[in-house]
Amino acid sequence: MQKKIREIIVVEGRNDENAVKSALNAETIITHGHGISEETWKLIERAYRGPGIIVLTDPDYAGEQIRNRIQKRFPEAKHAYLVREDAVKEGDIGIENATDASIRKALEKARCIHESSDNEFTVEDLLFFGLIGSVEAGKKRNKLGSALGIGYGNAKTFLKRLNYFGITREEFYRYGQALFTGNDTEDKE
């Protein structure tokens, strides 16, 4: 029996919807790309005020733009991220290319943005695991972002997500050590 998610999942297209529904029992709303109609905005608002929404857009520039537009209107929405490697097939990037397990894992790690004036994480934290300033920095951010459920981002975006999604220092260092020092405490799925 498939797991049921309470929130309604907002995706970009029909193929993304099919992939999500293949992975688990969930209701979805399709944005039909960047040009979200007023009718779709009303559906998203109704879902946001009811069971809540989880935004799951493609891990590319267009997906980030759609995610940002939704976030501005619905600041307490949850966000789920797939890393590019989990969403690429024959050069095409999209949720529709992800495995059922990758989609379920991303949705299980969905988080709300926590706007706060204090920045828990700084550049020094990124330096600690070589997440900036090294040839492998992008790959490392990708791995850690996947483990934490915040996706890939350049250094500035990654730091912002660490602070906005309520990642704890304990989570950051536990996953970082598991991934980069060989202490294997990461979840195995």
Buried (B, 14 or more C-beta within 10 A) or exposed (E): EEEEBEBBBBBBBEBBBBBBBEBBEBBBBBBBEEEBEEEBBEBBEEBBEEEBBBBBBBBBEBBBEBBEBBBEEBEEBBBBBBBBEBBBEEEEBBBBBBBEEBBBBBBBBBBBBEEEEEEBBEEEBBBEBBBBEEEEBBEBBBBBBBBBBBBBBEBEBBBBBBBBBEBEEEBBEBBBBBBBEEEEEBEEE
